[in-house]
Amino acid sequence: MTTEDTEHTEGSKLLFREETYKIRGACFEVYKAMGCGFLEAVYQECLEIELGLRGVPFLPQPMLELEYKQRMLQAAYRPDLICFGKIVIEFKAVTSLADEHRAQVHNYLKASGHRLGLLVNFGHYPQIEIERIIR
């Protein structure tokens, strides 16, 4: 697991820097307008509107199929969004993020084959929390 602070090493570039900048800006705008205290579904709908206004391509709740020993499982994962076809976004509306939330994003990354996830917590006060998670 890597956060934005530890991901940036000398001579390296931040993974999908421009794309995440656009997503983060949309998240900040939603938090500024709505504050904390709503359910995740409210933030999801608001962020979908904001991303659309900003021209950010996204898929809402895409189904990620799972397999075990080359057999497809009936169970499937549904992250909240996949933006730009390569960044998994998971929303929370909790007081503080926990390791199980981070593990959920890691599982989404593994299931999707994507490298970057953003864990966005709209329930934190006085500001939004956004964690970058790298696979």
C-alpha atoms as one frame of an Amber mdcrd trajectory, in Angstrom:
protein
   0.000   0.000   0.000   1.360   3.366  -0.985   0.110   6.818  -0.165   0.750
   9.937  -2.153   3.448  11.071   0.281   5.482   7.865   0.137   4.870   7.121
  -3.523   6.833  10.148  -4.695  10.479   9.136  -4.742  13.419  11.014  -6.176
  13.379  10.909  -9.966   9.979   9.202 -10.196   6.662  10.583 -11.341   3.355
  10.221  -9.578   1.310   7.455 -11.235  -1.487   8.980 -13.379  -0.805  12.430
 -11.945  -3.019  14.464 -14.302  -5.922  12.042 -14.109  -5.889  11.880 -10.306
  -5.619  15.669 -10.134  -8.897  15.938 -12.067 -10.607  13.294  -9.924  -9.406
  14.882  -6.677 -10.632  18.291  -7.842 -14.079  16.846  -8.474 -14.069  15.181
  -5.028 -13.073  18.450  -3.335 -15.879  20.269  -5.139 -18.464  17.706  -4.006
 -17.231  17.905  -0.407 -17.251  21.706  -0.534 -20.856  21.716  -1.755 -22.244
  18.845   0.338 -20.044  18.637   3.443 -20.027  15.432   5.460 -22.921  13.462
   6.903 -24.634  11.993   3.844 -24.675   8.358   2.770 -22.152   7.043   0.239
 -24.864   6.822  -2.440 -25.420  10.587  -2.248 -21.716  11.290  -2.743 -21.572
   8.769  -5.566 -24.380  10.502  -7.436 -22.900  13.962  -6.831 -19.456  12.866
  -7.952 -20.846  11.259 -11.108 -22.467  14.598 -11.950 -19.277  16.524 -11.187
 -17.060  14.165 -13.188 -19.459  14.462 -16.105 -19.340  18.262 -15.912 -15.534
  18.082 -15.976 -15.408  15.653 -18.893 -13.816  12.850 -16.861 -14.703   9.430
 -18.304 -15.985   6.917 -15.750 -17.912   3.673 -15.326 -20.218   3.514 -12.305
 -20.148   0.281 -10.305 -18.679  -1.973 -12.993 -18.840  -5.696 -12.270 -15.445
  -7.315 -11.724 -15.593 -11.058 -12.188 -13.547 -13.241  -9.881 -11.970 -16.596
 -10.479 -10.424 -19.280  -8.350  -8.150 -21.936  -9.841  -9.298 -21.024 -13.350
 -12.985 -21.255 -12.429 -15.289 -18.275 -12.496 -16.983 -17.493  -9.186 -20.605
 -16.456  -8.829 -19.515 -13.701  -6.467 -18.340 -10.476  -8.077 -16.917  -7.151
  -6.922 -18.360  -3.750  -7.777 -16.104  -0.781  -7.051 -17.897   2.561  -6.922
 -16.217   3.922 -10.068 -13.468   3.264 -12.548 -12.207   6.511 -14.066 -10.197
   6.905 -17.246 -10.461   3.129 -17.663  -7.590   2.631 -15.193  -8.230   4.211
 -11.768 -10.465   2.469  -9.228 -12.426   4.805  -6.936 -14.020   3.630  -3.699
 -16.158   5.959  -1.544 -16.656   5.876   2.170 -18.683   8.095   4.487 -17.110
   7.172   7.819 -15.444   9.062  10.655 -12.052   7.602   9.784 -10.657   5.124
   7.291  -9.655   1.658   8.484  -7.396  -1.067   7.148 -10.388  -3.071   5.910
 -11.307  -0.148   3.611  -7.768  -0.168   2.204  -7.904  -3.957   1.807 -11.156
  -3.587  -0.143  -9.421  -1.268  -2.635  -6.480  -3.680  -2.901  -8.943  -6.463
  -3.752 -10.600  -4.285  -6.402  -7.197  -3.558  -7.926  -6.303  -7.238  -7.980
  -9.661  -8.204  -9.518  -9.544  -5.435 -12.146  -5.851  -5.662 -12.997  -5.513
  -1.893 -12.486  -2.569  -0.372 -10.620  -4.066   2.675  -8.876  -6.994   3.121
  -6.540  -8.304   6.171  -4.731 -10.025   5.662  -1.394 -12.215   8.721  -0.824
 -13.783   9.397   2.569 -16.548  12.005   2.508 -17.450  11.338   6.161 -14.334
  12.883   7.681 -14.572  16.325   9.264 -13.362  19.034   8.728 -12.021  17.920
   5.347 -12.258  15.103   2.855  -9.727  12.266   3.048  -8.252  10.823  -0.151
  -5.702   7.997  -0.104  -3.808   6.695  -3.110  -3.382   2.931  -3.095  -0.935
   1.311  -5.485  -0.853  -2.342  -6.492
